[in-house]
Amino acid sequence: MKSCIDQGQLVPDDVISRLMLRDLRAMEQNSWLLDGFPRTVSQAESLDDAYTVDTVINLNVPFQTIKERLTSRWTHLPSGRVYNTDFNPPKVPGFDDVTGEPLVQRDDDTPVTVTRRLKSYETQTEPVLEYYRSKGVLQTFSGTETNKIWPHVEAFLHRKLPTANRNVA
């Protein structure tokens, strides 16, 4: 799976579906929110065969915005601290604020890999949105900034899940 991801490719449908459905079966008594699954119509059909999906949230963010954010992301591997050179830069470029150790850019955050991932998204995942749109369960929120999109998503979730815990973060 790692080599697929590092090359900007999606993990094969049967593998990811099997893993996800296994984990969902372990949580059957709970509600759940999935991020990044399903990514293909085949995966969506596998999920629908096992469960009733009542809501799909799509964050419609321009590819250029996504590319800029991902390719500006740098990580301190030992701690997992993440920096973004545009809006959360380290105090010293290229080095972790706490330890002073070098930051690295993950293989899947390089410009070439991000571009490849976005093209895969466009060809493989866009049909999933149409699949769920045709089922009447797709809700799309558009924008380029989290602080502008999130209030709309949060309000929707509060309307959709009125008895849910209101401490959504």
Salt bridges, closest charged atoms under 4 A:
ASP6 OD2 - LYS2 NZ 2.40
ASP23 OD1 - ARG22 NH2 3.23
ASP48 OD2 - LYS135 NZ 3.80
ASP96 OD2 - HIS76 ND1 3.93
ASP96 OD2 - ARG81 NH2 2.81
GLU101 OE1 - HIS76 NE2 2.53
ASP108 OD2 - ARG106 NH2 2.83
ASP108 OD2 - ARG117 NH1 3.82
ASP109 OD1 - ARG73 NH2 2.77
ASP109 OD2 - ARG106 NE 3.80
ASP109 OD1 - ARG117 NH1 3.90
GLU130 OE1 - ARG133 NH1 2.73
GLU145 OE2 - LYS148 NZ 3.65
GLU154 OE2 - HIS158 NE2 3.70
